[in-house]
Amino acid sequence: MNVSLTPRLVDYVRQKVDAGLYGSSSEVIRDALRLMDERDRQKEAALIALRGDEPRAADSGVIDPVDLFDKLKNVVDGRM
């Protein structure tokens, strides 16, 4: 697989390798992809959790707007 990067990203990858943080540019890319995968999994888990809470709140007839806002903010921020 060949990947093209913007000049800014090429410089960023080189800086990481030159600083000794990674042994090669491939290691930088692999680590970046692992982090992206983890972030995607966290977002998916957050969406599942949010969807799981939705029916209970609707069934009770009470939806706390502050709680709902906090949950949505966490989903967007990827912290849930």
N, C-alpha and C positions, 0 to 999 in steps of 0.2 A: 504494500500500500504506500502510495506517495501522498504527501499532504503539503499543501501550499499555505504559507503563513504570511501575514502582512509584515512589512519591514519592522513595525513596532513590536510585533510578537516575536519575530526572529531575534531582535535585540534583547527582549525580555528573557527569552530562553537562554541566550548566550550569557547574559548577566548571571543567571542562576548557576550555570555550569562554571563560569569563570570564578564565581565566589566560592566554589567548592561545595555547594549545596547538593549538587547532583553530579554523577559521573559522566553523563552524556545527555545530549538533547533528547534522546529517546526516553530516558528516565523522567525528564521534566514532563514530557507529553503524557507518559503513562500515569504519572502522579496526578496531573491535571484531569485526566479522564476518570481516574478512580474517585477524585473529589466530586466531579460532576455527577458520576453515577450515584454516589452516596447522597448528594443533595437531591437528586431526582427521587431516590427511594424515600427520603425524609418527607419530601413534598407529597408523594403519593400516600404515605402513611398518614400524614396530616389530613389530607382530603378524605381518606377513609374514616378517620376518627371524627372529622367534622360531619360527614354524612351520617355516621352512626349516632351522633348526638341529636341530629335534626328531628327524627321521628319522636323521640322522647319529649323534646321541648314542645313540639306541636301537639302531642297527645295530652300533655299536662295543661295546655292552654296558656302557659306562661313562658314567655321568651324574654330573657334579660338582655336588653340591647347592649349593655356594656360588655357582658360575657360574649355575646355574639361578635361584637366588634373586635374584642381581644383575640378570639379564635380566628377570625378572618385575617387580622393583622399578623398573627403567628404563621398562618398558612402562606401569606405573601412573603413574609420574612424568612420562611423556611426553618422556623424554630420549633415547630410543634412536633 
